[in-house]
Amino acid sequence: VAAYHAGMSDSVRVKAQESFMAGRKQMIVATNAFGMGIDKPDIRFVAHYQMPGSIEAYYQEIGRAGRDGLRSSCVLLFNYADKNTHDFFIEGSYPSSQLVQSVYDALSSTGLKRIELSAAEIGKRAGVANEMAVQSSLYLLERAGHIERVAPSTVSPAAFSAGSSGVSPAGGMPQTGAAARRARHIVMLDNLPSRLRVNPADVTRRAALERRKLREMIDFCYTEHCYRAHILDYFGDRNHARQCGTCGNCAPQSGARSPLTSAEVLNNSPASHRSGKTRTELRDYAPRVLSSDETLRVRKILAGATRMRGRFGKTVLAATLRGSAAKNVMQAHLNELSTYGLLKDMRQDDILIYVDALIRARCLRVSPGEYPTVSITELGDRVMREQEPIELALPQVTDDQSHVTAPVPEEHSPTKTMMETYGFYQQGLSIEEIARQRNCTTGTVEGHLINCISEGYAIDTTQFVSDANRALIEAAIADHGTAKLKPLHDSLPETISYNMIRVVVAEHLRSQKVAE
């Protein structure tokens, strides 16, 4: 096994790469410093230990497998906490205008014309922990003409005044070795902290694009549909089968699932039907309308999550609803909640099936980190209060089980109306053509399609908003949030309509809920 990363010397990296390419090493463990030009035809397995920052990066990296046309495998190990790493790099690469200002103020506060401070020292003075963000701020300040960074050898030691830590003493010897390499010297070209020429809109736009790519990568990790189709859709290729039959989501679907029989129903739960299957495998079920009993269970679970205030994970939530006397439940006094034991007739694993389905339906969110917790979302709160219907991906039951059979949607329900519009859209009709077919306004059609975006249906949103306008809207969302559209509209150019904003907001909220 060979290793390859940017911290190695050039000679060691070259030796590792050559050993792998020549077949002397059968496996290489590498960071993404491993070059894009790698063209070894017989790579059979590519494993990602962490999620890449974009679908573009992932597609390029898995593209190294099976270049000789023979069957190869790719595995992506995903944890939502991976997002934190990418957030760190995005923040570091695209610092906010406030952060750039803080860095400039820290430099100005030295009162010196020529300064030698490391990124860590500047960050400490500026109150910025992310050294990468400090480096990026220095780059922006230099590009705007506020500072100049020069090699230590080009600056006379006498140019430095005595000062606090990190500033070379006047008349001192030039620093050598690690101390000399730690930072380039900074020459202050002006000292006007209130008149920075850095363009925050450009930085914000680029950061928004990177965050959008990250959200799309997270969407890919959470998708329950064909991975290949998802990637092809992302790159604009619509001429492909909806299922490849070989990816991790398609392969388990090769065997059809039969509905529950009366003998398989246990406590009105899907436990017996699920026998031998993991909750992950149950994702293959399509969302459906729930029976009254199932709806009641859902409301009880959401009520339990509300009472627990997002402080506990899925397992503890299920244990509390079941009325468990487990030590962790008792020590947290969860047995004193009004929702304790509300689902005592269900097995804990069956409750978790519902919890997982509610997470996928965005009624519950899971926090990132090593110890994820579960909390209710705004949608979940509306479902709990019976203000909004919900469809969940639960195992279907047979029609003869009247007490658990899902009711048929009414002919003119909003969901059916929306799906009729979506059906015409899938046939390739334009918004105007759909409006004529349905005898309604184009605004109504646009509203239906925007709702489809919110619900996760595949919609080509480029017909609503260009990439350039999307970036501006996403930047406005970062500043103003999504609670109200008017602040967003007021902060954007007049050429951006409310419908454009609604589309991007719908995508944004959907990405957030999927990730949660």
N, C-alpha and C positions, 0 to 999 in steps of 0.2 A: 504494500500500500504506500502510495506517495502522498505528500502533503504539498499544498500550494496556497500561499497567501501573500499579501502585499508587504507584510512585515519581514519577509525573508529577503536575503540579498539577491541581486540579479542572477548571480552565478548559480546559486542553489535552486532558484525558481526554474532557470533554464534546464538544469540537470533533471529536476523532477518532471518537467513537461516532456523532455526528450525521452525519458525512461517510460513514461506512460504511452507516448505516441508510438514508440518502437515495440511496445508489448512486453517490455521487461518488468513493468509494474501493471498488474491487472486492474487496479483500482486507484483512483485519486480522490482525495478529500480536499476540496478547494473552496475558497470564497469566490465572489463574482469577479475577483481580480484575474481569474482564469480567462484568457483572452477569447474574444468572439471569433477569432480566426481558426479555432480548433476544428479540424476537418478529419477526424479519425472515423473511418466508415463503419467499423464494427462495434461501436458502443452499444451495449445491450440494455443498460439500466442507468437511469438518471434519477437520483433522489434529492429532493429539496428538503433540507432540515428546517428551513424557515420560508415563509411566503415571500416571493419577490415583490417589488414595489409597483409593478404594473404587468398587465397582460402581455405587453410588448416584450418585456424582459423575460417573462416566463416562457413565452412562445419561442423566443430565440434560444433560450437555454435548453429546453427539452428537445429543440430541433437538432441537437447534437446526437440524439439516439437514432439508431437504425438508418443511417444515411446510405447503407448498402441495400436498402429495401427489405431487409429481413425483420421479422417481428421483434420488437423491443418494448420495454416497459418504462413508465415514468411514475414516480410516487411523490406526492406533495404532502408533507406533514404540516398541518395548519393548526395554529392556536391564535385566537383573536388578539392575544397579547403581542403577537408579532407586529401589530399595527403601531405599537408604541415606538418600536425601533425606527420605523419609517417616518413617523411623526417627528421624531428627533432629528432625522436627516433633512426632512423638509423644512423644519424650523431653522436648522443650521444653514441650509443652502439659501433660504429666502427669508431673511430676518425682516421683522416688521419695521415700519418707519420709527416707531418709538424706541425699538432696540438699537437701531442705527444711531439715533439721537443720543441715547445713553452712552454708547461707545465713544461718540465724538465728544460728548461732555466730559467723559473720563480723561480723554487725551488733553482737552483744553484745560482741565483743572490742574494739570502739572505745571502750567505756566512756562513750558519749555518750547523751544523751536524744534529741537531734535530730541527724540525720545527712543529709549530702548526698553520696551516692555514685551513680555511674552503674551500670547493670547490669554493664557490663564490669569496673568496679572491684570491685564486690561479688563477681563471679565469680572474679576474680583472688585475692581474699582467701580465698574459699571453696574454691578449687581446682576450679571448675566452668567449663568452656570454652563451654558452650552458654548464650548470653545469654538466649535465649527461656526456658530452664529456670529461670534466675534470676528473670525477670519473673513466670513462673507461680508460683514459690515465694513471691515477695513478695505476689502476689494471695492465695495460700492463707493466708499468715501474717496478712494484713490481715483476711481473712474470719473467721479464727479469733480475732481480737481481740488479737493479739500486737503489731501495729504499725498505724500509720495513715500513709497517704501523702497529702501535702498539696501544693498549688501553692507554688512558691518565694516568691511575693509575700505569702503569709499567714504566713511565718515571719520573725521578727526576726533580722537578722544577728547581733545580740548573743547569740542563743541558741546559737551555735556556739562550740565551744572549739577552740583551736589543736590541730592533730594532724597525722597523716600525710596523704599525698597524697589528695585527694578530699574532705577535710573543710574547710569554709570557715573562715578565720582569724577569731578573735574580733574584733568591732568592724570587720570588713572591709566594703566596699561590696557590696550585693547584686549577684550576677552577672547579666549580661544577654546577649542574643544566643544563639548556639549553646550556650554554657556553661550558660545558664539553662534551655535546652530539653532538655538531655541527660538529666535525671532529675528526678523529683519528690522533694521532701524526705521523709524517713522519720522519723516520730516513734515512738520505742520506748514502748509502753504497759506493758511489763513486761520483766523480765530474768531469766527462769527457763528456761534452755535445756534443762533436764531434764524439763520439764513441758509440752511442746508439745501443743496441743489439735487439731492437724490430724488429720483422719481418713484414714489411709493406705489403708484398704480401699476407700473410695469412689474415690480417685484410681486405685488399682490396677485396680479393676473397669472404669473408663472407659478406661484405657489398654489393657486386655485386649480390650475391644470394638473399639477402633480397630485394634489389631494383627490381630484376627480379620478385620475388613473388608479390611485390606491383604493378608492371606494369600488371601482369596477373590478379590481383584482379580488377584493373581499367578496363582492357579489359572486364572482366565479367560484370561490372556495365554498360558498354556501349553496350554490345552485343544486337543485335536485333533478335537473334535466341533463341531457347529454353534454359532456364537457367539450367534445369536439365541435358540436353544433354551436355551443356558446362562444367558443373562440372564433369560429368562422363568421358568426353573426357580428361579433365585435369588430372584425376587420371588413365588414360590409359585404361578405359573400353570402347571398341568400339562396344560391342554387345548390342545395345539399339536403341530404336526408336528415330528418329531425332526430333520428337515433342512429348511432354508429354501431351499436351492438357489442362493443368491446370495452368501452371505458368503465370506470368504477360505478357510474350511475346507470348505464345501460345494461351491463352484464347481469346484474341480479334480476332484471325484469324479463329475462328470457322465459322464465316459467310463470304462467298465469296464476294469479291467486284467486281462489274460489271464495265466495262470501261465507260468513259464519252459518253453520247449521244450528238447529235448536240444541243438539247435543253438545255443541262446542261453546255455547254461551255460559259463562261463569260469572255470577254476580253482575250480569249485564255489562261485562267488561270484555275486552279483546284478548285476555290472557291466553285462553286455550288456543285460539286461532294463531296466536303469535308464538306458540310453543316451539322452542328451538331457534327462534329468530331474535336478533338484536333489535334495539330501538332504531338503530341506524337503518336496518333493512326495511323498517316500517315506513320510511320516508317515501317509498315508491307508491304509496296510496295517494290518489288525487284528492284534493279538498272537496268536501261535500257538505250539503245542508245537514244539520244535526237534528236528532229527535229531541223531544222535550226533556227526556231524562238526561240525555247527553248535554244539552244546554244548561241544565241545572248543575251538573257536575262542573262544567266549565266555569259557571258563575261562582261556585264554591271555591274552586282553585284560585280564581282571580281575587276573591275576597280574602283568601288566606295570604296571598302574596301582598295584598294591600296592608293587612294587619302586621305583617312581618317587616314592613318598611325597607325592603331591599337589603337586609342585613345578613341574609342566609342564602345558601345555595339550594339547588333543585332537590337534592336528597333530603335535606332537613325540612323543606317545604312539604314534600310528599309525606315524610314521616309524621309531621305535625297534623296534617289533614287526616291521616289514617288513625291518629290517636296513639302514636307510639309512646312507650314509657322509656325510651332510650335515654341514656345519661345526658347526652348533649341537649336533648329536647327539654328535659327537666331542669337542667342547670340554667338554661336560658329562660326559664319560666314560660315557655311556649305553651305549656298545658293550661295556662291561665287565659289564653286568647279565646275569644268567642268562636273562632273557626277551628279550634282543636277538636279532632275526631269527627269533623263533618262528613268525611268519606271513609268511615270505619268499616263499611261493607266492601271496600275495594282493597286489592293487594297494592302494596307500595309500588311495585314495578308497573302496574297498570296506571296508577296515578301519574307516574313519570312519562308514560306514553302521551297522556293528555298534556302534560307540562311541555314536553318537547314539541308537540303539535302547536301549542299556543306560542311558543318561541318562534317557530317558523312562520306563524301567522302574524307575528309582530304585536301580539297582545302582551307578551312578556319580553323583557330585555335581560340579557346576561352581561354583567360587567366584565371588563377585561382584567387581566392580572392573574397571579398564581392561584388565588382563591376566588373564583368568580361567584357572584351573588345574583339573585333573581329579583327583579322588581317589575311592577306593572307599568305599562305604557299608557298614553292618552287613549289609544284605540282600545286597549284592554279595559280601561276604566269605563268607556262608553258601552262596551259589551257587557261588563259586569252589571251596569245599571239598566240594561235592556234598551239602551238608546241606539244600538246599532247591531244588526245581525252578523253572524260570523260563520264561515265555513272552515272546517278543519280536515286535515289529512289523517283520518282515522280509518281503521278497517271497517268495511261495509258489512252490514248484517242483512240477513235474508228478509224477504217481504213478510214471511209468516210470523216474524217477531214484531208484532204491531207496537209493542211498548218501546221498541228501540229503532223503529224504521224511520228514516229521514222523510220529512214531508216534501212533497213536490212543490217547487216554486210556483207562485202564481204567474199566470200568463203575462201580466203586464207589470211584473215586479221591476224595480230599477236595475237589478242585476241582469235580468234577461234583456232589457232594453239596451243596456251597455254592451252586452255580448252580441246582440244583433248588429250593432254598429261595428263592433270589432270583426265580426264575420265578413261584412262588406269590405272592411279595410284589408283583411287577409286576401281577399280576391283581387286586390290591386286597385280598387276604386279610389279616386281622389276625394277630398273632403266635400267638394261641391257635388260630386256624383253621388256620394253617400247621402247627402242632404236631400237630393232630388228623389232618390230611391226610398228614403224614409219619410219624405214629406215633412221635413223639419228644417230649422235654420242651420247654417254652417257653424254658428256658435254652439248650438246643442251638440253637434257632431264633435267639435273640438273638445267640449267638456267631457263627452264620453271617452274620447281617446286619452285625455289627460287622466281621467279616473283609471283607465286601463294601465297607464304608466305607474300610477300609485299602487295598483294591485299586482304589478310585476309582469304584466303581459308584454311581449316583444313589440315595441313600437319604434319605428325609425324617426327619431325626434329631430333630425336635421331639417325636415320639412317645416318644423315650427320655429327653430332657432339655430342660427349659425354657431360654429365653434367659437368665433370671436365674441359674439354677444353672450354665449353661454359662460365664457370665462369672466366677463364683466359681472354677470348676474351672480355667479358663484362667489366672486369677491365681495359683492354687496351682501350676500347671505352671511359671509364670514363676519361682516361688520354689524349687521342689523338683525340677524336671525330670521326665522321663518314664521313667526307668530302673526305678523301682519304684512300684507303686500304693499300697502301705500308707502311705508318708509323705503322699501326696496325700489319702488317705481320712482319716487322722488329723487333718489340718489343716482339714478341711471340716466343715460342719454334719452332724449324724447323719442328716438327711433325704436326703443325697446318697449314693446307692448305688454299689457298685463298678461296676455296669454303666453307670451314667451317666458315671463317670470313664473307663471303657474307650472309650465312644463318643467323648468329647472328645479323649482321647489318640490314638485312631485318626485322627480328623480332623486333629489337630495334626501327627502324624508324616507323614501323607499330604501335607499342605500343605508341610511342610519338604522332603520328598523331591521333590515336584514342582518347588519353587522351585530346589532344588539341581541 
